[in-house]
Amino acid sequence: MSRVHDALRRVEPGRPASTAVSPPGHLISGPLSAAAAFTATPVSGTGVVDSGSLSGLIEQIQEIPWDPAPEAHLIDAQRLQESPTEEFRSLRTRINHLQSMQRLHTLVVTSASPAEGKSFTAANLAIVESHLQGNFTVLCDFDFRRPIVHSLFRIDRSPGLTDYLQGKATLAEIIRRIAGTNLFLIPAGSAVLNPLELLNLKEVKVLLDRLPSMFNWVVLDSPPLLFAADANLLATLCDGTLLVVRLGQTTIDAVSRALTGMSHNNVIGVVANAAKRGELYSKYTYYHSYYYEKTESESGEPNEAEASDAEAEADSERNR
């Protein structure tokens, strides 16, 4: 726990983002900074995805086009050169390494308070996981109080999880697949008056035990820890919890209270969201912009650096 707090002290409100220095074993970088205090102990039995159990289900699952909301800031497979993509890839690498050491297939993504970027993190982590060949990933919206996954991907909210848990829909009916990808979505479903009571049903545990046999990653978007007991309950049913904090907003006290209140503390890392690109990514941006500009140049189009050189030479000729 102390390692998590050490990472958070470096991103406490009042400190400029540029002073966030990653301690050993942590990663801090980019617009999305994965300040992850990974402390899991290797155990046996990592689990294997049963492709056979998924293949029969896939035939019944509705395929939908990739049509995210413009304001969602979701990673686009056609624009992987953007810097947030690389940060989520770094986060993916760390989490996949943990998965090779222990059973880790169901992951709750939460935060201490609202508006810290948990849904943004959950969605983009699921997207980059699905980019790997054969890495079937499902993003589940377990935030029955303020669901947003359906809005991010511009899909229907129901049928979804609440409908399934109440016996109003089958599993195949509530899952959507982004056409041509390994990404699957399960929206929250119809609005309910008793979300916590619904999460206490035995069907929730049965579902979370079943999904890892069909998907390599099951990513859950859940309510904030300090505003509802939902995430606390879901953490007891899943293999790990990822905590999202927002630079300049989340306080150490809020995170401490959130973690103290957890019945089963299986936090595998902390993701620091909303870092300033200019303060933490100047070298990263330079490196990647050079690579992609050079690629465009090879295709016959002058890149930005070449255009600047040409203008400088023209100015020199005119001044002679």
N, C-alpha and C positions, 0 to 999 in steps of 0.2 A: 504493500500500500504506500509506503514511503516513497517508492520510486515514481508512483503516479503523482503524488503531491509535489515531488521535486520538479517534475515536468510542468505541472500547472503553475508553480511559482514563477516560472519564466514567462508565462503568458498572462499573468495577473493584470487586471485593468489598471491603467496608469503607467505601465511600462510600454515603451515603443516596441513595435514588433521586431525591429532590428536587433533588440537586445536578447531575443529568445535564442539561447544557446542550448543545443541539445546535449544532454549528459550521455555517458556511455550507455549503449544499448537502446537509445531512443533515436527517432527520426523526426527532424523538423525541417520542412521545406515546402515552399510553394503557396499558392493561393489557398490550397487546402493542405494544412500541415499535419502530417501524421506523427504526432508526438506520442508514440506508442510504448507503454511500459510493459513489454511482453515478458511475463514471468512464469509462464506455464511450465509444468514439469512433464517430461515425456512419459507417456503411458502407452500400453499396447492396445490393439483393437481400434484402428483408425476407421474401420468401416469401408465398405465398397459399394458404389452405386450399382444397383441392379438395373441394367439397361433393358432387360426383358420386361420388368414390371412397368417401365415407362413407355416402352414401345406400344403396348396395347392401349395405353391411355392417350398417347399422342394422336392416334387416329380419331379420337373423339373430341380433342381440344380445338377450340376455335382459333384460327390464325388471324392476326390483325396487323395492319401496316405500321411501320415506324412513323409516328406523327406526334412528337412531343410538343408540349406548349413552349412557345418561344421564350417565355420568362422562366422556364424551369431550369435552364442552364445544365441540361443533361449532355453527357459526352456523346458526340456524334462519331460513329465509326468511319465516316468519310473525312473527318477533320481531326485526326489523332495527333496532329502537330501542336495543338493548343496545350499550354502548360498545365492546366488542371488535370488533363488526362494522365500526364506523367506522374503526378502526385498520387492519383488513385492507383496507378500501376505499382507504385512503390508500396502503397498500403496493401495492395493485393499480394505482392511478393512476401511481405512479412506475415500476413495471415495464412497464406498457402504453406509457408514454412512451418508455422505452428501446426497446421493440419497434418503435416507429415510426421509430427512428433506425438500427436494425441488425437483423440476423437474430437473433431471440430467440424460439424456440418450445419448445425443450426446456430445462427448468430443474431442476437437482439441488438439493434442499433437504437440508442436512446440518448437523452441529455438530462441535465439537472432541471432546466427550465425551458419554456417555449422559445421559439425563434432563435435557436442556436445552430440549426442546420442539420438536424438528425435525418430528416426525410431526404434532403439533398445528398447527404452522405450515403444513406442506405441505397438510394436509387442508383447513384453513380458507381458505388462499389459492386452492386449486382450487375451493372452493365459491363464493367471491365472484367469481372469474373467470367461473364458469358462470352467474352472475346476469345478466350482460350479454347482450342479445339476439343470438342467432346465434354466441355465443362458446363453441363446443364445447371442453370441457376434459376431459382424462383424467388421473386420479391413479393412478400406478403404484407399487406397493410393491416396490422393488428391495432392500429390507432382508431378504435371504433368511435372515439369522442370527436376527433377532428381529422378525419381521413383526408389524404391528399394525393396518394399514389395515382388514383384514377384521373385526377386533374393534371398531374405531371405528364402522363402518357396520353391524355385525352381519350379515355375509354369509359365505358359505362361503369358506374359504381356497383351496380348489382346485375346479376347475382354475384355474391361474394361470400366472404367468410361467415358473416352473421347468418346468411341464408343457409349455408351448409351446416353450421352448428345447430340450427333450429330444425334441420331436416327438410328444408324447403328446396334444396338443390343438391345435386351430386357433385363429387369432386371434379369430374370432367367438365361440368357446366360452369364452375367458378374460375377455372384456369384459362388464361389467354396466352397465346404464344406470339411473340413478335416475329413475323414472317421472315424466314431465312436466317434466323439467329438461334442461339442457345438460351435466350432470355424468355422466361415465363413470368406472368403477373397474376397475382390473386388480389383483387380489390377488397375493400372492407365489407361491402355489401350494404344491405338496407339499414337505415338508422334504427338503433335500439335504445330503450330507456335504461337498461341494466347491463352495461358493457362488462363490468367486473364480474357480475354473477354469471354472465355468459362464458367468460374466460375460465371460470372455475368448473365448467362442465368437463367430464372425463373425456369427451370427444376432442377437446383441445389437445390433451396429452397424446391421445391416440393418433391424431393428425400429425403432430410434430414428431412422433416416433415413426410414422409411415413415410413422410416426405423425404427423409434422407435416403431411403431405399430407391427413390426415383430421381433425386437431384443431388448433385455433388455439393451445392451450396443452397441453403435455405436462409434468406435474409429477411428479418422481421423489422418493420418500422413500428415503433411503439410510442405511447405517450411519454411525456417527461416524468422523471422519477419523483420530483417534488410536488407534482400536481395531481397524480393519480397513482394507485397501487398496481395498475395494470402491468407496467414494465417490470416491477418487482416480482410479480407472479410469473410473468413470461420468462424471466431470467432463471427461475428455478426449474423450468421445463426445457431449457436450451443448453447447448454446450458452452457458449461463451457470450459475453456482453461487450459491446464497443460503446464507449462513452464519448459523446461529441461535446466540445466546449467552444465557445466563441471568443476570439481574442478581443480584449477591451470590454467585454460584457460579463462573461462568466466569472464568478468569484470563487476563490478557494473554499470559502465557507459553504457556498451552495453545493459544491461538489462533495465536500466532506459530509454534509448532512445527507446528501443523496446516497453516497456509498455506505454510510453508517446505517441507513434505513433499509438496506437491502438484506433480505433473508438469506440469500445465497450469493456471496460476492465472487462471481466468476468473471470479473472485468479483465479482459485480455489486453486492453490498450485504450489510449485516449487519442482522439483526433481533434487537433486544433484547427478550427475553421476561421475563415475571413482574414488570413494574413495578407499584408499588402504585397502585391506582386513586385513592385519596384524595390522594396527593401530586402526581400528574401530571394528574388529570382533573377537578378540582373545577369549573372553569369549563365544561369540555365537558359534564359531567354536568348542571350547572345549566341550560345552554342547551337540551340535548335533553330533559331532564325537563320543562322548561317547555313546550316545543312539544307533547310527547305528552300532557301533562296538559291543555293547552288543547284539544287535539283531542277528548279524552274529555269535557271540559266541554261542547263544542259538540254532542256526541251526547246530552246530557241528563243526564250523570252529573257530580256535583260533583268537581272535581279537588282535589288535596291542599291547594293554596294557598287555594282558596275555602273549603274546610272549616275551615282554621285561622282565616280571617277571620271566619267565621260564629261559631265558638266564642268568639273574642275579643269580638265584639259582644254575645254572650249574657252573657258574664262582666261586661261593662261595664254592661249593663242591670241585672243582679242587684246590683251594687255601688252603684247610685244610691240 
